[in-house]
Amino acid sequence: MTAEDLSTGHTAIGSDPALDSKIKNYYTPARIIGTDYTYKHKIVWKNAIGFLILHLLALWGLFIFFTGGVGIKTALWAFFILFISSEGITIGAHRLYSHKSFTATPLLRGILLTLQTIAGQNSMYIWCRDHRLHHRYSDTDADPHNAKRGFFFSHIGWLMSKKHPYVIELGKRIDMSDLEADWMVMFQKKYYYPLYALFALFIPVWVPVQYFGESFKNSLLVCYFFRYLFQVNGTWLVNSAAHLFGTRPYDQNLQPVESWFVSWLSFGEGWHNYHHTFPWDYKAAELSMHFNVSAIIIRWLEKIGLAYNLKTASTEMVAKRIIRTGDGTHYALGNDDAKARVTAIGPLHPFNPSYTTKYEAPGANLNDQGLPLFHEMDVINVNNKNIKRNFTKA
C-alpha cells in the first residue's frame, strides 16, 4: 500500500480485509451526536405502570404522615433514612465513584456503598456508568436522560422508555476499569437485589415495627414508599429542572443551570452549571456555605481521616471561566444587563423553581468522542499543597 493509496482513501488490490475495515473506519466522517426530534422512544409499559403504582403508594404514605398516622419516632426515622440514602447518592455515587473528586478509605467506601444501596437507584456500577455517559454526551441522544426531550422525559420518562441506540452503543465505550477493579463495587453489583431487599426495604420497615410500635402497613407506606419516592424525585430533579430552569453563570454553552430550589432539595446537587463546567470539584459548586450539606460532610470526613485528596478549582480558574464563557448572571462577576434578563413565574427570587434566564438554551451537538470528564486540566488540592495534571477518561 502506498502513501498515495492512504491519501486518497483507496486500498491496494489484495490488501488484508481486516486492514480494509480499519481504513474504512478511519476515513468514515465522525458522527455528530445531537437530538433527533423525529425519533420516538418506545414505552416500556411494565416500567410505566410500576412507577405509577409506586407513586400512588407514596402518596398514600404521605397522607398517613401528614395526618398523624405515624409517631414522631417513625417520622424521624423515615427522614433519617431519606437523608443518609441521599448522601449515598450525592457523596458516594456522584462525587466519589463517578467523578473521583476525592479519595475515600475502604471503610468509607463500604459505608457509602451501603447507603447508595438504600437509595434504590440501581447498583453503584450501573449508576456511575449512566452518569459518566450523561456527562460525556450531555443533552444529546446519547445522554440517558436527555433534557432536550423535555422535563418529563429527563425526570422520569427515560426510565419508562427503551434506551436510545446511542445510549446502548456509546455506553459500552465508557471507561469503567476503576470500578471493575474495586471488589466492593463488583460485589454490590453481583448481589444488588438481595442487598437492596435487606438494606432498603427490610431494615427501614422493620425498625419502627419492632421498636416504635408502628403497624407494618404504616411503616411500609411511610418508611419505604414515601421515603423512597421523595428521595428519588429529588435526584431526578437534578436531571430535569437543573437542566431547564436557572442561570448559566459559568458556561452558557452548557445546558445545565444553577438552581437554588434543586440544591435545597438534593443537599447541594443543583449548582449544576458549575458542576458540568468543573465536574471533578468535590463541592459540585463554587460555594458551599448555602444548600450544600454534602460538601460540608465531605470536609468533615476529611477531618476525621476517612476522606482525603479533595479536588477543587482555584478561585482564579473559576473567575477566568466566568469571564470567558459565563452568561453574565454571576453574583459577583456578572453584569446588570444579563441579570435583567432573568424571569420567573411569581416572585423573582432564585429560590423560585421557575427562576430562569430568558436566553435561549444552547444547542448540544457533539462529535463521536463527546465531552471529556475533565473540562479543565489543572486540578488543585483543596489544601493548596500541590497542582496535578489530569488526563482522565470518562
RODO-2510 file (C-alpha; in nm, 4 decimals, decimal comma):
residues 394
     n   res          X          Y          Z
     1     m     0,0000     0,0000     0,0000
     2     t     0,1440     0,3370    -0,0993
     3     a     0,1205     0,6792     0,0618
     4     e    -0,0994     0,7832    -0,2324
     5     d    -0,3386     0,4988    -0,1558
     6     l    -0,3795     0,6263     0,2002
     7     s    -0,4111     0,9894     0,0994
     8     t    -0,6933     0,9165    -0,1400
     9     g    -0,8646     0,6624     0,0801
    10     h    -0,8066     0,3922    -0,1807
    11     t    -0,6822     0,0498    -0,0819
    12     a    -0,4306    -0,1575    -0,2723
    13     i    -0,5503    -0,4690    -0,4514
    14     g    -0,5096    -0,7812    -0,2446
    15     s    -0,4852    -0,5989     0,0913
    16     d    -0,5828    -0,7648     0,4195
    17     p    -0,9643    -0,7479     0,4743
    18     a    -0,9041    -0,6567     0,8396
    19     l    -0,6882    -0,3667     0,7241
    20     d    -0,9559    -0,2671     0,4744
    21     s    -1,2036    -0,2405     0,7619
    22     k    -0,9662    -0,0291     0,9691
    23     i    -0,9032     0,2075     0,6797
    24     k    -1,2770     0,2376     0,6084
    25     n    -1,3437     0,3256     0,9718
    26     y    -1,0537     0,5711     0,9683
    27     y    -1,1947     0,7604     0,6741
    28     t    -1,5582     0,7484     0,7854
    29     p    -1,6584     1,1035     0,8819
    30     a    -1,7082     1,1469     1,2562
    31     r    -2,0709     1,1315     1,3656
    32     i    -2,2391     1,4337     1,5139
    33     i    -2,4366     1,3342     1,8211
    34     g    -2,7319     1,5645     1,8830
    35     t    -3,1063     1,5214     1,9365
    36     d    -3,3156     1,3718     1,6607
    37     y    -3,6632     1,5018     1,7430
    38     t    -3,8215     1,2652     1,4915
    39     y    -3,7067     0,9669     1,6983
    40     k    -3,9840     0,8223     1,9158
    41     h    -3,8895     0,6385     2,2309
    42     k    -4,0776     0,3124     2,2794
    43     i    -4,2623     0,2993     2,6113
    44     v    -4,1848     0,0060     2,8408
    45     w    -4,5315    -0,0361     2,9877
    46     k    -4,4362    -0,2556     3,2827
    47     n    -4,1990     0,0212     3,3976
    48     a    -4,4574     0,2944     3,3416
    49     i    -4,7278     0,1058     3,5320
    50     g    -4,4802     0,0150     3,8049
    51     f    -4,3808     0,3788     3,8615
    52     l    -4,7479     0,4799     3,8654
    53     i    -4,8210     0,2260     4,1388
    54     l    -4,5120     0,3314     4,3371
    55     h    -4,6174     0,6968     4,3275
    56     l    -4,9734     0,6160     4,4332
    57     l    -4,8420     0,4176     4,7314
    58     a    -4,6031     0,7026     4,8131
    59     l    -4,8941     0,9494     4,8126
    60     w    -5,0780     0,7160     5,0491
    61     g    -4,7748     0,7205     5,2762
    62     l    -4,7601     1,0994     5,2524
    63     f    -5,1259     1,1208     5,3577
    64     i    -5,0616     0,8951     5,6583
    65     f    -4,7588     1,1014     5,7522
    66     f    -4,9351     1,4394     5,7432
    67     t    -5,2491     1,3140     5,9149
    68     g    -5,0548     1,1877     6,2143
    69     g    -5,0815     0,8216     6,1248
    70     v    -4,7282     0,7502     6,2493
    71     g    -4,5460     0,8551     6,5647
    72     i    -4,2704     1,1131     6,5872
    73     k    -4,0029     0,8436     6,6206
    74     t    -4,1151     0,6791     6,2986
    75     a    -4,1257     1,0160     6,1196
    76     l    -3,7736     1,0997     6,2347
    77     w    -3,6528     0,7528     6,1352
    78     a    -3,8005     0,7938     5,7860
    79     f    -3,6230     1,1265     5,7364
    80     f    -3,3010     0,9820     5,8756
    81     i    -3,3117     0,7006     5,6187
    82     l    -3,4027     0,9527     5,3480
    83     f    -3,1066     1,1726     5,4392
    84     i    -2,8387     0,9044     5,4625
    85     s    -2,9558     0,7312     5,1437
    86     s    -2,9478     1,0660     4,9611
    87     e    -2,5883     1,1176     5,0748
    88     g    -2,5107     0,7692     4,9475
    89     i    -2,6039     0,9100     4,6067
    90     t    -2,4581     1,2617     4,6296
    91     i    -2,1343     1,1856     4,8128
    92     g    -2,0935     0,8217     4,7152
    93     a    -2,2273     0,7517     4,3667
    94     h    -2,1836     1,1040     4,2343
    95     r    -1,8862     1,2838     4,3811
    96     l    -1,6701     0,9859     4,4785
    97     y    -1,7341     0,6996     4,2385
    98     s    -1,8488     0,8832     3,9230
    99     h    -1,6139     1,1809     3,9337
   100     k    -1,3367     1,0755     4,1735
   101     s    -1,3416     1,4245     4,3255
   102     f    -1,1845     1,2899     4,6445
   103     t    -1,0349     0,9678     4,7759
   104     a    -1,2022     0,7537     5,0416
   105     t    -1,0719     0,4912     5,2792
   106     p    -1,2057     0,1343     5,2419
   107     l    -1,4274     0,1906     5,5482
   108     l    -1,5884     0,4992     5,3963
   109     r    -1,6311     0,3284     5,0588
   110     g    -1,8132     0,0417     5,2284
   111     i    -2,0417     0,2820     5,4166
   112     l    -2,1222     0,4821     5,1033
   113     l    -2,1934     0,1661     4,9036
   114     t    -2,4393     0,0578     5,1727
   115     l    -2,6097     0,3982     5,1774
   116     q    -2,6296     0,4008     4,7978
   117     t    -2,7955     0,0591     4,8123
   118     i    -3,0614     0,2003     5,0473
   119     a    -3,1357     0,4725     4,7896
   120     g    -3,2500     0,2059     4,5442
   121     q    -3,1246     0,3711     4,2244
   122     n    -2,9630     0,0579     4,0793
   123     s    -2,6147    -0,0724     4,1578
   124     m    -2,3206     0,1635     4,2004
   125     y    -2,1635     0,0332     3,8801
   126     i    -2,4700     0,0991     3,6625
   127     w    -2,5419     0,4363     3,8290
   128     c    -2,1871     0,5585     3,7587
   129     r    -2,1822     0,4236     3,4037
   130     d    -2,5019     0,6104     3,3201
   131     h    -2,3778     0,9258     3,4905
   132     r    -2,0440     0,9260     3,3114
   133     l    -2,2318     0,8748     2,9859
   134     h    -2,4560     1,1688     3,0814
   135     h    -2,1534     1,3947     3,1238
   136     r    -1,9744     1,2804     2,8100
   137     y    -2,2806     1,3263     2,5854
   138     s    -2,4828     1,5702     2,7931
   139     d    -2,8212     1,6691     2,6483
   140     t    -2,7915     1,4628     2,3324
   141     d    -2,9494     1,1335     2,2283
   142     a    -2,6539     0,9540     2,3887
   143     d    -2,7473     1,1051     2,7256
   144     p    -2,9752     0,8566     2,9096
   145     h    -3,1940     1,1435     3,0382
   146     n    -3,1569     1,3960     2,7571
   147     a    -3,3122     1,7248     2,8765
   148     k    -3,3706     1,8310     2,5154
   149     r    -3,6589     1,5819     2,5249
   150     g    -3,8352     1,7923     2,7866
   151     f    -3,8990     1,7926     3,1602
   152     f    -4,0985     1,4699     3,1849
   153     f    -3,8534     1,2606     2,9835
   154     s    -3,5451     1,3850     3,1675
   155     h    -3,7188     1,3480     3,5038
   156     i    -3,8763     1,0015     3,4840
   157     g    -3,9759     0,9269     3,1242
   158     w    -3,6316     0,7904     3,0395
   159     l    -3,6885     0,5139     3,2955
   160     m    -4,0180     0,4235     3,1262
   161     s    -3,8715     0,4009     2,7769
   162     k    -3,6355     0,1787     2,5838
   163     k    -3,2857     0,3213     2,5688
   164     h    -3,1889     0,5146     2,2581
   165     p    -2,9472     0,3124     2,0398
   166     y    -2,6740     0,5717     2,1063
   167     v    -2,7100     0,5195     2,4830
   168     i    -2,6590     0,1459     2,4370
   169     e    -2,3742     0,1746     2,1882
   170     l    -2,1753     0,4564     2,3460
   171     g    -2,2419     0,3342     2,6980
   172     k    -2,0253     0,0328     2,6170
   173     r    -1,7328     0,2676     2,5438
   174     i    -1,7372     0,4391     2,8838
   175     d    -1,4245     0,3541     3,0809
   176     m    -1,5327     0,1677     3,3950
   177     s    -1,1998    -0,0007     3,4684
   178     d    -1,1605     0,1768     3,8027
   179     l    -1,4920     0,0408     3,9317
   180     e    -1,4278    -0,3014     3,7800
   181     a    -1,1061    -0,3158     3,9846
   182     d    -1,2955    -0,2370     4,3073
   183     w    -1,4085    -0,5655     4,4648
   184     m    -1,6683    -0,3932     4,6847
   185     v    -1,8367    -0,2287     4,3870
   186     m    -1,8444    -0,5549     4,1947
   187     f    -1,9737    -0,7449     4,4994
   188     q    -2,2603    -0,4976     4,5322
   189     k    -2,3313    -0,5243     4,1585
   190     k    -2,3458    -0,9065     4,1760
   191     y    -2,5673    -0,9208     4,4858
   192     y    -2,7554    -0,5944     4,4417
   193     y    -3,1115    -0,7303     4,4682
   194     p    -3,0722    -0,9265     4,7940
   195     l    -2,8711    -0,6373     4,9396
   196     y    -3,1464    -0,3973     4,8326
   197     a    -3,4155    -0,6148     4,9916
   198     l    -3,2211    -0,6132     5,3195
   199     f    -3,0968    -0,2537     5,3440
   200     a    -3,3608    -0,0568     5,1508
   201     l    -3,6760    -0,2482     5,2392
   202     f    -3,6479    -0,4829     5,5382
   203     i    -3,4422    -0,2746     5,7852
   204     p    -3,6179     0,0625     5,7256
   205     v    -3,9619    -0,1006     5,7706
   206     w    -3,8683    -0,3447     6,0488
   207     v    -3,7155    -0,0908     6,2923
   208     p    -4,0376     0,1134     6,3517
   209     v    -4,2437    -0,2059     6,3835
   210     q    -4,0010    -0,3654     6,6275
   211     y    -3,9033    -0,0634     6,8377
   212     f    -4,1604     0,2152     6,7856
   213     g    -4,4845     0,0155     6,7938
   214     e    -4,5859     0,1037     6,4375
   215     s    -4,8117    -0,1157     6,2291
   216     f    -4,6454    -0,2953     5,9400
   217     k    -4,8723    -0,1203     5,6872
   218     n    -4,7948     0,2331     5,8066
   219     s    -4,4248     0,1616     5,8395
   220     l    -4,4148     0,0181     5,4873
   221     l    -4,6053     0,3096     5,3346
   222     v    -4,4102     0,5840     5,5147
   223     c    -4,0615     0,4430     5,5689
   224     y    -4,0362     0,2699     5,2348
   225     f    -4,2724     0,4034     4,9667
   226     f    -4,2979     0,7687     5,0744
   227     r    -3,9324     0,7895     5,1778
   228     y    -3,8069     0,6228     4,8595
   229     l    -4,0197     0,8193     4,6119
   230     f    -3,9480     1,1532     4,7820
   231     q    -3,5754     1,0864     4,7724
   232     v    -3,5621     0,9574     4,4164
   233     n    -3,7657     1,2505     4,2820
   234     g    -3,5119     1,4833     4,4412
   235     t    -3,2404     1,3076     4,2435
   236     w    -3,4456     1,3190     3,9243
   237     l    -3,4893     1,6970     3,9587
   238     v    -3,1144     1,7284     3,9044
   239     n    -3,1641     1,5651     3,5642
   240     s    -3,4727     1,7706     3,4740
   241     a    -3,5189     2,1069     3,6497
   242     a    -3,1439     2,1621     3,6919
   243     h    -3,1055     2,1371     3,3144
   244     l    -3,4005     2,3598     3,2270
   245     f    -3,4807     2,6330     3,4817
   246     g    -3,1990     2,8550     3,6052
   247     t    -2,8945     3,0546     3,5003
   248     r    -2,5612     2,9650     3,3402
   249     p    -2,3033     3,1923     3,5044
   250     y    -2,0067     2,9600     3,4406
   251     d    -2,0644     2,8323     3,0865
   252     q    -2,3561     2,9483     2,8735
   253     n    -2,2653     2,6831     2,6156
   254     l    -2,3735     2,4058     2,8528
   255     q    -2,7404     2,3198     2,9047
   256     p    -2,7254     2,2626     3,2880
   257     v    -2,8204     2,5558     3,5126
   258     e    -2,7821     2,6832     3,8674
   259     s    -3,0941     2,6070     4,0727
   260     w    -3,1323     2,7121     4,4363
   261     f    -3,4506     2,5074     4,4680
   262     v    -3,2957     2,1823     4,3427
   263     s    -2,9854     2,2409     4,5544
   264     w    -3,2015     2,2737     4,8642
   265     l    -3,3893     1,9503     4,7910
   266     s    -3,0824     1,7493     4,6894
   267     f    -2,8323     1,8667     4,9536
   268     g    -2,6179     2,0635     4,7077
   269     e    -2,6586     1,8949     4,3685
   270     g    -2,8445     2,1790     4,1965
   271     w    -2,5447     2,4036     4,1263
   272     h    -2,5395     2,2186     3,8001
   273     n    -2,3888     2,4666     3,5564
   274     y    -2,0826     2,4873     3,7784
   275     h    -2,0731     2,1102     3,8163
   276     h    -2,0763     2,0435     3,4415
   277     t    -1,8092     2,3106     3,3984
   278     f    -1,5838     2,1661     3,6711
   279     p    -1,7146     1,8102     3,7213
   280     w    -1,4190     1,6964     3,9306
   281     d    -1,4732     1,9562     4,2079
   282     y    -1,5768     1,7809     4,5315
   283     k    -1,8167     2,0679     4,6145
   284     a    -2,0070     2,0368     4,2842
   285     a    -2,0460     2,4126     4,3331
   286     e    -1,8389     2,7283     4,3547
   287     l    -1,9551     2,7962     4,7112
   288     s    -2,0510     2,5547     4,9855
   289     m    -2,1930     2,7717     5,2620
   290     h    -2,5534     2,7502     5,1418
   291     f    -2,7567     2,4470     5,0360
   292     n    -2,4529     2,2201     5,0053
   293     v    -2,4645     1,9842     5,3018
   294     s    -2,2759     1,7209     5,1031
   295     a    -1,9662     1,9405     5,0689
   296     i    -1,9708     2,0144     5,4424
   297     i    -1,9905     1,6425     5,5218
   298     i    -1,7014     1,5631     5,2859
   299     r    -1,4823     1,8196     5,4646
   300     w    -1,5844     1,6670     5,7984
   301     l    -1,4944     1,3222     5,6660
   302     e    -1,1548     1,4640     5,5727
   303     k    -1,1041     1,5952     5,9268
   304     i    -1,1681     1,2535     6,0823
   305     g    -0,9402     1,0810     5,8309
   306     l    -1,1937     0,8975     5,6133
   307     a    -1,1592     1,1218     5,3045
   308     y    -0,8544     1,2879     5,1535
   309     n    -0,7174     1,4396     4,8329
   310     l    -1,0200     1,6658     4,7896
   311     k    -1,0082     1,8277     4,4435
   312     t    -1,1367     2,1756     4,3678
   313     a    -1,0996     2,4531     4,1132
   314     s    -0,8894     2,7511     4,2129
   315     t    -1,0532     3,0923     4,2511
   316     e    -0,8521     3,2189     3,9546
   317     m    -0,9604     2,9308     3,7314
   318     v    -1,3274     2,9832     3,8145
   319     a    -1,3068     3,3595     3,7594
   320     k    -1,1418     3,3175     3,4199
   321     r    -1,4076     3,0686     3,3119
   322     i    -1,6898     3,3000     3,4261
   323     i    -1,5486     3,5889     3,2244
   324     r    -1,4738     3,3724     2,9203
   325     t    -1,7915     3,1643     2,8886
   326     g    -2,0469     3,2734     3,1515
   327     d    -2,3888     3,4177     3,0668
   328     g    -2,3279     3,7321     3,2747
   329     t    -2,5544     3,6386     3,5667
   330     h    -2,2793     3,5561     3,8167
   331     y    -2,3458     3,7154     4,1569
   332     a    -2,0056     3,8955     4,1616
   333     l    -1,8643     3,8937     3,8087
   334     g    -2,1893     3,9291     3,6130
   335     n    -2,3443     4,2388     3,4588
   336     d    -2,6731     4,4215     3,5069
   337     d    -2,7949     4,3628     3,1508
   338     a    -2,7671     3,9855     3,1842
   339     k    -2,9217     3,9830     3,5311
   340     a    -3,2143     4,1876     3,3962
   341     r    -3,2868     3,9050     3,1518
   342     v    -3,3847     3,6684     3,4320
   343     t    -3,7533     3,5941     3,4787
   344     a    -3,9827     3,3784     3,6921
   345     i    -4,3476     3,2888     3,7359
   346     g    -4,4315     3,4758     4,0558
   347     p    -4,1639     3,6252     4,2850
   348     l    -3,8371     3,6982     4,1059
   349     h    -3,6191     3,5161     4,3550
   350     p    -3,3550     3,2440     4,2929
   351     f    -3,5415     3,0085     4,5256
   352     n    -3,8440     3,0171     4,2939
   353     p    -3,8296     2,6890     4,0940
   354     s    -3,9249     2,8771     3,7737
   355     y    -3,6406     3,1317     3,8119
   356     t    -3,4617     3,1172     3,4758
   357     t    -3,2812     3,3182     3,2128
   358     k    -3,4569     3,4493     2,9026
   359     y    -3,1584     3,3455     2,6928
   360     e    -3,2330     3,0555     2,4611
   361     a    -3,0866     2,7282     2,5825
   362     p    -2,7651     2,6350     2,3987
   363     g    -2,7611     2,3670     2,1361
   364     a    -2,5931     2,0334     2,2027
   365     n    -2,4227     1,8785     1,9015
   366     l    -2,1138     1,6787     1,9907
   367     n    -1,8700     1,4709     1,7924
   368     d    -1,8461     1,0990     1,8406
   369     q    -1,5969     1,1349     2,1271
   370     g    -1,8242     1,3616     2,3301
   371     l    -1,7067     1,5846     2,6129
   372     p    -1,4195     1,4972     2,8458
   373     l    -1,4931     1,4242     3,2082
   374     f    -1,2352     1,6920     3,2934
   375     h    -1,3179     2,0214     3,1217
   376     e    -1,0032     2,1816     3,2640
   377     m    -0,6636     2,0149     3,3067
   378     d    -0,5434     2,1846     3,6224
   379     v    -0,6717     2,0330     3,9424
   380     i    -0,5623     2,1942     4,2671
   381     n    -0,5747     2,0146     4,6008
   382     v    -0,8191     2,1769     4,8423
   383     n    -0,5344     2,2304     5,0889
   384     n    -0,3303     2,4009     4,8152
   385     k    -0,0475     2,1526     4,8643
   386     n     0,0105     2,0722     4,5002
   387     i    -0,1223     2,1061     4,1497
   388     k    -0,1834     1,7985     3,9362
   389     r    -0,2245     1,7463     3,5653
   390     n    -0,5171     1,5178     3,4921
   391     f    -0,5926     1,3360     3,1704
   392     t    -0,8761     1,1144     3,2915
   393     k    -1,1119     0,9217     3,0696
   394     a    -1,4831     0,9468     3,1266
***
